Amino acid sequence: MRIIVDAMGGDNAPQEIVKGAVRARRELGVDVTLVGRKEEVEACLQAENCTDIPVVDAREVITMEDDPSTATRRKKDSSMAVALTMLKNGEGDAMVSAGSTGALLTGATLTVKRIRGIRRAALAPVLPAGEHGVMLIDCGANVECTAEYLLQFAYMGSFYAKKLMGCALPRVGLLNVGTEDTKGAELQRQTFALLQKAHDEGRICFVGNVEGTGVFAGEADVVVTDGFTGNVLLKGTEGVIKYIMSQLKGVFYKSAVNKLAAAVLKSDLAAMKKSMDVNEVGGTALVGISKPVIKAHGSSNAASFFAAMRQAVAFVDSGIIEEIGANIDYMKLKTE
């Protein structure tokens, strides 16, 4: 398996990206191709005592200031654009980037293309909740959605949860302002009807509407929503996690007695912190693209980028893309 890496994407590129990729090669046994400014990337490889990973030269870098909708077309010699083209041409099995989310999504859609019949690709992070976590789909790729988009997100999320999250029968919930069937705006009510129909046909396990509190109470394995609402939930969750961890730290350092308590609970606190650490997940898949593309966190360090590489390997092995393609007829609304 070969993973193509955008070595110049992200806040800590190329040093941390190269470190994570080198670790993936050594520990996961995958072949890696790095794409970026050759002299900078090779200098990082030398620092890691690893000089046999191929580097494809790409002189431009897509920054957060670039317009996401045109970045990969305007900067065709950027590391992200070149890496996506390589994936399209079959020069690798998956591509990983910590660069601009919008540029990566647009570039993947235009260059690699969506799975035939899929209306929109979606960002689908796994949030810390319960035994397996909970997938949130979408979380920002599609601010405006139709009921058909959300129906497709539900199917794709269900396949992902079954293949990669270990859920034998993934429970799909629709994020809403109440659990009653009639709750929500027109989009939610239309989507509810479509998901209920898919459930009645035995194609997905739809458990109904899920409120924000239910997301982390384990009421569903996959939570479906539009990208605007999903992004607000995601960013709010990340903020709350940071706040709780900082408050806990303050409590345990408040006095000598509290410090002693912290020492007693050290292993449990470390496990709690790890379960909520974004570095443990590494990023999110662009679900609906015809080949595996993983968006690593923009602030990825070596450990986080390694986790994204590990996610790419699992995504390739899962066969999710093939399963989506095989079920596409059930995921589209009939227009006749």
Secondary structure, DSSP 8 states (H G I E B T S, - for coil): -EEEEETT-STTTTHHHHHHHHHHHHHH--EEEEEE-HHHHHHHHHHTT---S-EEE--B---TTS-TTTHHHH-TTBHHHHHHHHHHTTS-SEEEE-S-HHHHHHHIIIII-B-TT-S--EE--EES-TTT-EEEE-SSS-SS--HHHHHHHHHHHHHHHHHHS--SS-EEEEE-S-SSTT-S-HHHHHHHHHHHHHHHTTSSEEEEEE-HHHHTTTS-SEEE--HHHHHHHHHHHHHHHHHHHHHHHHHHTSSHHHHHHHHHTHHHHHHHHHHT-HHHH-EEEEETBSS-EEEE-TT--HHHHHHHHHHHHHHHHHTHHHHHHHTGGGGS----
